[in-house]
Amino acid sequence: MKSPTANPLIELRSVVKVYDSLAGSVTALNGIDLNIFQGEFLVVTGKSGSGKTTLVNMLTGLDRSTSGEIWVNGEPLHKFGPEKAAKLRGRTMGVVFQSFELLPTLTVLQNVMLPMDFAWRYSRSEQSKRALSLLEEVDIADRAKKLPTALSGGQQQRLAIARAMANDPAILVADEPTGSLDSATAKAVVDIFEGLVQQGRTVFMVTHDKDIAKRGSRTITLSDGEIIQTKENIHA
């Protein structure tokens, strides 16, 4: 349990997201209030169409809310344009997508180095050393010189996690990271997330899988764009 007096790392206040469609307006998020604390493994679950991915897009700045406030590490993300939001995301977050989003023409090592290159965080030699260290952490360092297409689905997801960690983010955001993996591989991927939390990082993960949802320190359930349940998970 996090102390109620602790400052949240991410804070959402009355966040609403409305999309316009040919059939009319669709409310994807309807007044979300949520605090995410440092060192927390927060899992979001809910049926398809409940607003899970929209919530990910809001708190990462990949999309803008219709109304409400989103604070990330004390900064008003809801006031930022795309470029400023991207810079904040690059400094504070690593994002892991279900479809991996790897660059097929770059090697495994180069895929991990790329975010460092964009952020100007490390020298070229430091980038290579750090990328290799991250690949060792997710147990695919022996694949460093291969292209992503030579990797299995589980290995590609491990690569996506290593890339998300490239700039040493405080927050890791994962949208259905185990959705296309078998149960054994999915468990191994969640083990990696748990290890990152033990290092003091914050993990925000979306999943359909109820068993995986129980692995988090806290689970929130979305339905029709609203939080309908919050549950603290007690682990032995």
TORKOL-4160 file (C-alpha; in steps of 0.2 Angstrom, whole numbers, padded with zeros to 4 digits, m for minus):
236
<pt num="1" X="0000" Y="0000" Z="0000"/>
<pt num="2" X="0006" Y="0017" Z="m0004"/>
<pt num="3" X="0005" Y="0031" Z="0008"/>
<pt num="4" X="m0009" Y="0043" Z="0005"/>
<pt num="5" X="0002" Y="0058" Z="0008"/>
<pt num="6" X="0015" Y="0052" Z="m0005"/>
<pt num="7" X="0015" Y="0063" Z="m0021"/>
<pt num="8" X="0009" Y="0053" Z="m0036"/>
<pt num="9" X="0020" Y="0050" Z="m0050"/>
<pt num="10" X="0006" Y="0052" Z="m0062"/>
<pt num="11" X="m0011" Y="0060" Z="m0058"/>
<pt num="12" X="m0027" Y="0060" Z="m0069"/>
<pt num="13" X="m0040" Y="0072" Z="m0063"/>
<pt num="14" X="m0058" Y="0070" Z="m0071"/>
<pt num="15" X="m0051" Y="0065" Z="m0088"/>
<pt num="16" X="m0063" Y="0064" Z="m0102"/>
<pt num="17" X="m0060" Y="0058" Z="m0120"/>
<pt num="18" X="m0073" Y="0060" Z="m0133"/>
<pt num="19" X="m0071" Y="0054" Z="m0151"/>
<pt num="20" X="m0081" Y="0060" Z="m0166"/>
<pt num="21" X="m0087" Y="0046" Z="m0178"/>
<pt num="22" X="m0099" Y="0045" Z="m0192"/>
<pt num="23" X="m0112" Y="0038" Z="m0179"/>
<pt num="24" X="m0109" Y="0053" Z="m0168"/>
<pt num="25" X="m0099" Y="0056" Z="m0152"/>
<pt num="26" X="m0091" Y="0042" Z="m0143"/>
<pt num="27" X="m0086" Y="0044" Z="m0125"/>
<pt num="28" X="m0070" Y="0033" Z="m0123"/>
<pt num="29" X="m0066" Y="0039" Z="m0105"/>
<pt num="30" X="m0079" Y="0047" Z="m0094"/>
<pt num="31" X="m0071" Y="0057" Z="m0079"/>
<pt num="32" X="m0056" Y="0046" Z="m0074"/>
<pt num="33" X="m0048" Y="0050" Z="m0057"/>
<pt num="34" X="m0032" Y="0040" Z="m0054"/>
<pt num="35" X="m0016" Y="0042" Z="m0045"/>
<pt num="36" X="m0001" Y="0031" Z="m0049"/>
<pt num="37" X="0014" Y="0030" Z="m0037"/>
<pt num="38" X="0032" Y="0027" Z="m0038"/>
<pt num="39" X="0036" Y="0008" Z="m0037"/>
<pt num="40" X="0019" Y="0003" Z="m0041"/>
<pt num="41" X="0014" Y="m0012" Z="m0052"/>
<pt num="42" X="m0003" Y="m0005" Z="m0058"/>
<pt num="43" X="m0013" Y="m0017" Z="m0069"/>
<pt num="44" X="m0029" Y="m0011" Z="m0079"/>
<pt num="45" X="m0041" Y="m0023" Z="m0085"/>
<pt num="46" X="m0058" Y="m0023" Z="m0093"/>
<pt num="47" X="m0067" Y="m0030" Z="m0109"/>
<pt num="48" X="m0063" Y="m0024" Z="m0126"/>
<pt num="49" X="m0070" Y="m0006" Z="m0129"/>
<pt num="50" X="m0069" Y="m0002" Z="m0110"/>
<pt num="51" X="m0056" Y="0012" Z="m0113"/>
<pt num="52" X="m0040" Y="0003" Z="m0108"/>
<pt num="53" X="m0030" Y="0008" Z="m0124"/>
<pt num="54" X="m0037" Y="0026" Z="m0124"/>
<pt num="55" X="m0031" Y="0027" Z="m0106"/>
<pt num="56" X="m0013" Y="0022" Z="m0111"/>
<pt num="57" X="m0014" Y="0035" Z="m0125"/>
<pt num="58" X="m0019" Y="0049" Z="m0113"/>
<pt num="59" X="m0006" Y="0046" Z="m0099"/>
<pt num="60" X="0008" Y="0044" Z="m0112"/>
<pt num="61" X="0003" Y="0059" Z="m0122"/>
<pt num="62" X="0001" Y="0049" Z="m0138"/>
<pt num="63" X="m0016" Y="0057" Z="m0139"/>
<pt num="64" X="m0024" Y="0072" Z="m0130"/>
<pt num="65" X="m0039" Y="0072" Z="m0118"/>
<pt num="66" X="m0055" Y="0081" Z="m0122"/>
<pt num="67" X="m0055" Y="0088" Z="m0104"/>
<pt num="68" X="m0047" Y="0085" Z="m0087"/>
<pt num="69" X="m0029" Y="0086" Z="m0081"/>
<pt num="70" X="m0015" Y="0074" Z="m0083"/>
<pt num="71" X="0001" Y="0077" Z="m0072"/>
<pt num="72" X="0017" Y="0067" Z="m0075"/>
<pt num="73" X="0031" Y="0069" Z="m0063"/>
<pt num="74" X="0023" Y="0086" Z="m0058"/>
<pt num="75" X="0022" Y="0092" Z="m0077"/>
<pt num="76" X="0005" Y="0097" Z="m0085"/>
<pt num="77" X="0004" Y="0084" Z="m0099"/>
<pt num="78" X="m0013" Y="0090" Z="m0103"/>
<pt num="79" X="m0007" Y="0107" Z="m0109"/>
<pt num="80" X="0007" Y="0100" Z="m0120"/>
<pt num="81" X="0007" Y="0099" Z="m0139"/>
<pt num="82" X="0013" Y="0084" Z="m0148"/>
<pt num="83" X="0031" Y="0089" Z="m0148"/>
<pt num="84" X="0033" Y="0094" Z="m0130"/>
<pt num="85" X="0023" Y="0078" Z="m0125"/>
<pt num="86" X="0035" Y="0067" Z="m0135"/>
<pt num="87" X="0050" Y="0075" Z="m0126"/>
<pt num="88" X="0042" Y="0072" Z="m0109"/>
<pt num="89" X="0038" Y="0054" Z="m0114"/>
<pt num="90" X="0056" Y="0052" Z="m0119"/>
<pt num="91" X="0062" Y="0058" Z="m0103"/>
<pt num="92" X="0051" Y="0049" Z="m0091"/>
<pt num="93" X="0042" Y="0034" Z="m0100"/>
<pt num="94" X="0046" Y="0018" Z="m0109"/>
<pt num="95" X="0031" Y="0011" Z="m0119"/>
<pt num="96" X="0029" Y="m0007" Z="m0124"/>
<pt num="97" X="0016" Y="m0011" Z="m0137"/>
<pt num="98" X="0007" Y="m0027" Z="m0140"/>
<pt num="99" X="0013" Y="m0027" Z="m0159"/>
<pt num="100" X="0031" Y="m0024" Z="m0153"/>
<pt num="101" X="0033" Y="m0009" Z="m0166"/>
<pt num="102" X="0051" Y="m0015" Z="m0169"/>
<pt num="103" X="0061" Y="m0008" Z="m0184"/>
<pt num="104" X="0064" Y="m0023" Z="m0195"/>
<pt num="105" X="0079" Y="m0016" Z="m0204"/>
<pt num="106" X="0089" Y="m0013" Z="m0188"/>
<pt num="107" X="0097" Y="m0027" Z="m0178"/>
<pt num="108" X="0091" Y="m0031" Z="m0161"/>
<pt num="109" X="0105" Y="m0021" Z="m0153"/>
<pt num="110" X="0102" Y="m0006" Z="m0165"/>
<pt num="111" X="0083" Y="m0006" Z="m0160"/>
<pt num="112" X="0088" Y="m0004" Z="m0142"/>
<pt num="113" X="0100" Y="0010" Z="m0146"/>
<pt num="114" X="0088" Y="0020" Z="m0156"/>
<pt num="115" X="0079" Y="0029" Z="m0142"/>
<pt num="116" X="0096" Y="0034" Z="m0134"/>
<pt num="117" X="0101" Y="0041" Z="m0151"/>
<pt num="118" X="0084" Y="0051" Z="m0151"/>
<pt num="119" X="0086" Y="0058" Z="m0134"/>
<pt num="120" X="0105" Y="0062" Z="m0135"/>
<pt num="121" X="0107" Y="0053" Z="m0118"/>
<pt num="122" X="0123" Y="0043" Z="m0121"/>
<pt num="123" X="0139" Y="0043" Z="m0132"/>
<pt num="124" X="0139" Y="0030" Z="m0146"/>
<pt num="125" X="0150" Y="0018" Z="m0136"/>
<pt num="126" X="0140" Y="0020" Z="m0120"/>
<pt num="127" X="0124" Y="0017" Z="m0131"/>
<pt num="128" X="0131" Y="0000" Z="m0137"/>
<pt num="129" X="0136" Y="m0005" Z="m0119"/>
<pt num="130" X="0120" Y="0000" Z="m0111"/>
<pt num="131" X="0110" Y="m0009" Z="m0125"/>
<pt num="132" X="0119" Y="m0025" Z="m0123"/>
<pt num="133" X="0117" Y="m0024" Z="m0104"/>
<pt num="134" X="0098" Y="m0022" Z="m0106"/>
<pt num="135" X="0098" Y="m0037" Z="m0118"/>
<pt num="136" X="0107" Y="m0047" Z="m0105"/>
<pt num="137" X="0094" Y="m0042" Z="m0092"/>
<pt num="138" X="0080" Y="m0049" Z="m0103"/>
<pt num="139" X="0090" Y="m0064" Z="m0108"/>
<pt num="140" X="0092" Y="m0061" Z="m0127"/>
<pt num="141" X="0110" Y="m0054" Z="m0128"/>
<pt num="142" X="0115" Y="m0069" Z="m0139"/>
<pt num="143" X="0103" Y="m0062" Z="m0152"/>
<pt num="144" X="0110" Y="m0044" Z="m0153"/>
<pt num="145" X="0117" Y="m0045" Z="m0171"/>
<pt num="146" X="0101" Y="m0053" Z="m0178"/>
<pt num="147" X="0086" Y="m0044" Z="m0186"/>
<pt num="148" X="0070" Y="m0044" Z="m0176"/>
<pt num="149" X="0062" Y="m0056" Z="m0189"/>
<pt num="150" X="0074" Y="m0069" Z="m0183"/>
<pt num="151" X="0066" Y="m0069" Z="m0166"/>
<pt num="152" X="0051" Y="m0078" Z="m0158"/>
<pt num="153" X="0036" Y="m0068" Z="m0152"/>
<pt num="154" X="0042" Y="m0069" Z="m0134"/>
<pt num="155" X="0060" Y="m0064" Z="m0139"/>
<pt num="156" X="0052" Y="m0049" Z="m0149"/>
<pt num="157" X="0043" Y="m0044" Z="m0133"/>
<pt num="158" X="0058" Y="m0045" Z="m0123"/>
<pt num="159" X="0067" Y="m0034" Z="m0136"/>
<pt num="160" X="0053" Y="m0022" Z="m0135"/>
<pt num="161" X="0055" Y="m0021" Z="m0116"/>
<pt num="162" X="0073" Y="m0018" Z="m0117"/>
<pt num="163" X="0070" Y="m0004" Z="m0130"/>
<pt num="164" X="0058" Y="0004" Z="m0118"/>
<pt num="165" X="0071" Y="0004" Z="m0104"/>
<pt num="166" X="0084" Y="0012" Z="m0115"/>
<pt num="167" X="0083" Y="0029" Z="m0108"/>
<pt num="168" X="0081" Y="0023" Z="m0090"/>
<pt num="169" X="0063" Y="0029" Z="m0088"/>
<pt num="170" X="0055" Y="0030" Z="m0071"/>
<pt num="171" X="0038" Y="0023" Z="m0079"/>
<pt num="172" X="0035" Y="0008" Z="m0090"/>
<pt num="173" X="0019" Y="0008" Z="m0099"/>
<pt num="174" X="0014" Y="m0008" Z="m0107"/>
<pt num="175" X="m0002" Y="m0011" Z="m0118"/>
<pt num="176" X="m0007" Y="m0029" Z="m0119"/>
<pt num="177" X="0011" Y="m0035" Z="m0119"/>
<pt num="178" X="0007" Y="m0053" Z="m0117"/>
<pt num="179" X="m0009" Y="m0053" Z="m0129"/>
<pt num="180" X="0000" Y="m0063" Z="m0143"/>
<pt num="181" X="0010" Y="m0074" Z="m0132"/>
<pt num="182" X="0008" Y="m0092" Z="m0125"/>
<pt num="183" X="0005" Y="m0094" Z="m0106"/>
<pt num="184" X="0023" Y="m0099" Z="m0102"/>
<pt num="185" X="0031" Y="m0085" Z="m0112"/>
<pt num="186" X="0018" Y="m0072" Z="m0105"/>
<pt num="187" X="0023" Y="m0077" Z="m0087"/>
<pt num="188" X="0041" Y="m0075" Z="m0091"/>
<pt num="189" X="0037" Y="m0057" Z="m0098"/>
<pt num="190" X="0027" Y="m0052" Z="m0082"/>
<pt num="191" X="0042" Y="m0059" Z="m0072"/>
<pt num="192" X="0053" Y="m0046" Z="m0081"/>
<pt num="193" X="0040" Y="m0032" Z="m0076"/>
<pt num="194" X="0040" Y="m0038" Z="m0058"/>
<pt num="195" X="0059" Y="m0037" Z="m0058"/>
<pt num="196" X="0059" Y="m0019" Z="m0064"/>
<pt num="197" X="0046" Y="m0015" Z="m0050"/>
<pt num="198" X="0058" Y="m0022" Z="m0037"/>
<pt num="199" X="0071" Y="m0011" Z="m0044"/>
<pt num="200" X="0060" Y="0004" Z="m0040"/>
<pt num="201" X="0052" Y="0007" Z="m0057"/>
<pt num="202" X="0034" Y="0010" Z="m0059"/>
<pt num="203" X="0024" Y="m0002" Z="m0071"/>
<pt num="204" X="0007" Y="0002" Z="m0079"/>
<pt num="205" X="0001" Y="m0013" Z="m0088"/>
<pt num="206" X="m0015" Y="m0016" Z="m0098"/>
<pt num="207" X="m0021" Y="m0034" Z="m0100"/>
<pt num="208" X="m0036" Y="m0045" Z="m0104"/>
<pt num="209" X="m0029" Y="m0059" Z="m0094"/>
<pt num="210" X="m0036" Y="m0060" Z="m0076"/>
<pt num="211" X="m0022" Y="m0072" Z="m0070"/>
<pt num="212" X="m0009" Y="m0059" Z="m0076"/>
<pt num="213" X="m0019" Y="m0045" Z="m0068"/>
<pt num="214" X="m0017" Y="m0053" Z="m0051"/>
<pt num="215" X="0002" Y="m0051" Z="m0052"/>
<pt num="216" X="0001" Y="m0032" Z="m0050"/>
<pt num="217" X="0001" Y="m0023" Z="m0034"/>
<pt num="218" X="m0015" Y="m0015" Z="m0038"/>
<pt num="219" X="m0029" Y="m0019" Z="m0051"/>
<pt num="220" X="m0042" Y="m0007" Z="m0058"/>
<pt num="221" X="m0056" Y="m0012" Z="m0069"/>
<pt num="222" X="m0063" Y="m0001" Z="m0083"/>
<pt num="223" X="m0080" Y="m0002" Z="m0090"/>
<pt num="224" X="m0088" Y="0010" Z="m0103"/>
<pt num="225" X="m0074" Y="0022" Z="m0100"/>
<pt num="226" X="m0076" Y="0022" Z="m0081"/>
<pt num="227" X="m0066" Y="0014" Z="m0066"/>
<pt num="228" X="m0079" Y="0002" Z="m0058"/>
<pt num="229" X="m0067" Y="m0007" Z="m0047"/>
<pt num="230" X="m0050" Y="m0005" Z="m0038"/>
<pt num="231" X="m0042" Y="m0019" Z="m0029"/>
<pt num="232" X="m0026" Y="m0020" Z="m0019"/>
<pt num="233" X="m0017" Y="m0037" Z="m0023"/>
<pt num="234" X="m0009" Y="m0045" Z="m0008"/>
<pt num="235" X="0005" Y="m0057" Z="m0013"/>
<pt num="236" X="0012" Y="m0070" Z="m0001"/>
